């Protein structure tokens, strides 16, 4: 596999900039099966943006406290109107984080999922990239995909109940949880 300049670049201020630094490459069949690790030092531009300082609230441990305004500031432009959800507009194609905005069931699932993910990576720090990647995928991926990838730990009926509740159908959500 060949990595070119673009592999170490970021898009900033209308162009791609190769950012110098030390990068750790991990290759494996999955995040739990890393078979090769290599550190590469790249000569390039210094990253002069300090978003961690400028947007410190965004870089906190608990990303659930980040406001839309803070994320828009980091993103660099206004967020799409498609990101605004109202009851009746949620679906299985929304993420756990999106559903958690309007569904207490989704908030409980999200809260319970973190320790579950951490238990999958015993002995690995919670801020390790592979742990963070799995956690972010679970929280930000489409909920129907998360159901498929969960191996039965998140049943479809629970996902459907979260969607129903987010759409304002509390009774239907409860029936879905109880009856399936």
N, C-alpha and C positions, 0 to 999 in steps of 0.2 A: 504494500500500500504506500503510495507516495503522497506526501503532504506538501502542498505548495504554500506560497505566501498568504493566500486567502484563508488557509486553514487556521492561521493565527491572527486574523484580522477582525476588527469590529467596524461596523458602519457608524460613523460619527460625523456630524456636520457635513452631510452630503457626499461623503466618500468613504471608501474602505481604508483603514489604517492598520498596518501590521504593528502589533503591540509587542515590544520586547519583554522578555522575562523567562522564567523557568516554568515549563509546562510538564505535567506528569501524564503520560499516556497509559491507559489501561486497556488491554485487549482480552476478551474472553467470550464465552458462549452466553453469559449472563452477568449481571452485577454480582452474583454470588459465586461465580466461577471465573475469576480473573486468572488467566494463564500466562500473561506477559505484562510486565510493567517496565516502562522506560522513562527516564527524565531527559528532556530536551531543552537546551537553552537557545533562545532565539534573539537575534539582534534586531531591534526595531525601534519604533518611536516609544517615548515614554507616555504612559496613560496619564494625561494631565487632568482629566475630569476626576473629581473626588465626590462621587455620588454618595458614598458612605457618610461623608461629612455634611454635604449639602442636603441630603434627604435621610438623615439619620433614623427617623422614625420607620422608614421603609426597611432598614436593615436590622431590625430587631429580631429576636429569636421567634416570637410568635407573630407570624405574618397575617394573622386574622385581624389584627388591630390596624392594619394599613387602610387608610381612607381612599376613596376613589380619586380625590384631589391629589393625594400624595403619589398614587400610582401614575396618574396623568402627568405629574411633574417629572417623574422618572422616565416615563414613556416618551415625553418630549412633545406631545400634542394631545389635543382633547380626545377622550375616549369615544368610541362609536356609540351612537344611540341604540345599536343592537345589544349593547351590554346592559342596558337598563331593562330590568324585568319587572313585570307586574303580575299579580295573580291571574292565572289563566294562560300564561305564556310559557310556563316552565315545561320541560319535557325530559325524557331519558337522555337527551343529547346535551343536557346541561351538566355542569360539574358538581361535585359534592359541595364545594365552596359556594357556588351560586345557589344551590338548593338550600344550604344552611342559612342564607340570608332570610328565608321565609318559612323554613320548616324546622321546628324543634326536633323532630325525628332525625333530620339530617345533621343537626348540630350534635346530637347524642352519638350518632354513628361516627362523625368526624372525631369527636373526643375519644371514643373507644378505639378508633383505628390507630392512633399514634402509638399507644403502648403495644398494640399487636404488631405493628411494623418494627418497632424497636426490638421486640422479642424474636423476630425473624433474623435479626442481626446481632445476636448475643456477642458481647465482647467487643463490638465495633462502636466507636463513638457516634453519638446521635448526629453530629455535624459532619460525619464522613460523607463524601459526595454520593456514594452508592445508596446510603440510607436516605439522604435528602432527595435523591432522584426518585426513589420508590415512593416516598411520602408525597412529594409534589405531584407525581403522576396519579396517585390515588386521589388526592384532593382536587386536582385541576383537570383530570381527564374526564371524558364523557362518562356519566354514571353507568350507562349500559355496558361500556367497555370494562369499567371497574368490576361490575358484576361478573362478567365473563372471566376476568383475570383473577378473581378472588378465590376460585376453586370451591365455591359454595359458602364461603365465609360471609358474603353479602348476598343473600337471596334476592332474586328479582322482585318478589313480593314486597320486600322492604324498600327497594329502590322505587317501585311503583307507589308505595305509600308515601314516600318522601315527596314525590312529584305531586300526588294528589293533595297532600297537606300544603305544599308551597303554592298550589293553585287555589287554596281556600276551601278545599273539600275535606274538612276535618273528620266528619263522620265516615265518609268513604275510605279515608286513609286508615282509620281505626279498624274498620271492617276488613280491609285488605290485610292488615297485620294479623288479625285474629283468624280469619277464614282462609286467607291465601289467595 
